[in-house]
Structures are given as C-alpha cells and as structure tokens.
Amino acid sequence: MKKLLICLFITVIFSSHNFFLNNFINTTYAQQKPIPSYAKWGQIAIQKTKEKYPQAKIIDYLHIGSDKKGDTSLEKFKLWLKQNNKEFGVFVDILFDSKTEQIIDVKFRETTRG
C-alpha cells in the first residue's frame, strides 16, 4: 500500500509539473508583443549611428516617437553611447517618404557629454 501511495504521489507531482510548465510556456508565447512598426527605423538609426560614431559603443536605445506630415514621415530615436569612458546621448531623426520608405534625411544631435 505504501509503494502504491508513493508511486501515485510521484505521478501526481510530475504530471502537475508538466502541466504548469506547458501552461507557462504557452502563456509566455501568447503574451509576446508584436514587432513595433518603428523597428525597421530603429535598426537604421543604430546602423547610421555606428557609421557616424565608429569608435563608440551603443549601450541603450529609445524610440521617442513618430510624426507624419503630408507625404513624409519622421521617426525619432535617442541612443546612448559610450566612447573613451564617456557617455553621451545622440538624438537621431530619420525623415523618409511615407509611400516608398525612401530615406530623405538623417539628422544627429548630441546631448551634453558627461
């Protein structure tokens, strides 16, 4: 009788463990957020920043917002860089044609170095 209870107990423990693990995995995948519309422009902002500041390491990234005027759109980002033991921010504005997504201009503006 003891062996039967022990086997039953172990079976319940492993069964519930698998149930909770599978439920956690399914819930985690279901809660993943879709890729934001600005993700493509964020990658371009990072690429252009690396080209402008090849010696710096990008340590943080923030999408500030979007703006649409007529046939053009503007995506705004702030990147935080580290170079020669100094950290500083760079605002990156990407202006592009809303229909073709052709880049018109990329502007950089540094924040005060600290």
N, C-alpha and C positions, 0 to 999 in steps of 0.2 A: 504494500500500500504506500509506503514512504517513497519507493522508487517511482511509482506512478505519479504521485503528487509532485515530486521533484521534476520529472520529465514534463509534466503539464505546466508547471511554473516556468521552466526554461523555455518551453514552446511559446507561452504567452508573452514572455519578455522579448524574445527575438521577433515574434510576429508584430508586437506593438512597436518595436524599434524600427522595423522596416516600414510599417505604415506611417509613422511620424517622419521618417527620413524621406520617403517618397512624397508625402504631402508637403514637406518643407521645400523639396526640390521643385515640385510643380508650382507651388505658390511663388517661389523666387523667380522662376522664369516668367510666370504670368505678370509679375509686377515690374518687369524690366521696362524702362521707358523707351519710347521710340526715338530714333535718331532725330535731333532737332534740325530744323531747316537751315540753320546757320552753320552747321558742322563743316560743310564744304568750305565756307568762307573762313572759318576758324583755322582750318588746315592751311589755307592760302596765307592768312595773316602770320602764322607760325613760319611758313616757308620764306615769306618775304622778309620777316624779321631776322631769320637766320642769315639771309643774304646780306642784309644791311649791317648786322652785328655778328660777324662770323666767329669772333672770339668769345662771345657771351653765351652763357647757358640760360635757357628759358626755364624758369622754376615755377611759374604759375601763369594762369590764363583765365580771362573772364570775358564773356560776351556782355557788352554794355547795352546794346540794343540795335534796332533796325529802323530805317527811315526810308520811305518811298515818296519820290516827288516826280510826277509826270512819268517819263519813260525810264528813269533811273532809280536805282536803289542804293542805299548806303548801309553797310554793316560795320558796327563799331566794336572794337575789342581793346582790352588792356592786358598787356603781357608784362610780367615781372621778370627782369633779367639779373644775372649776376656775372660780373666781369671784374677781374683783378680785385677780388674780395670786396667789391662794392655792389650794392643792389640798387636798381632803379626801375621805374616803370616806363613803358612805352605805349602810348595810345596809337592804335592802328585803325585807320578808316579806309575801307575798301568801297569805292564807287564803281558801280557796274550797270550795264544796260539790263533792264528788268526782263526783256524778252529773250535776248541772245545770251545773257550772262557773261558778255564780253567785258573784261575789266577796263575801265576808263582811267582810273587813277588810284594810287595807293599813297596815303599820307601817313607820316610818322611824327609823333610829338612826344618828346621825353619829359618825364616828370623830374623833379629835383633829385639829384643823386644824393644818397645818404650814406 
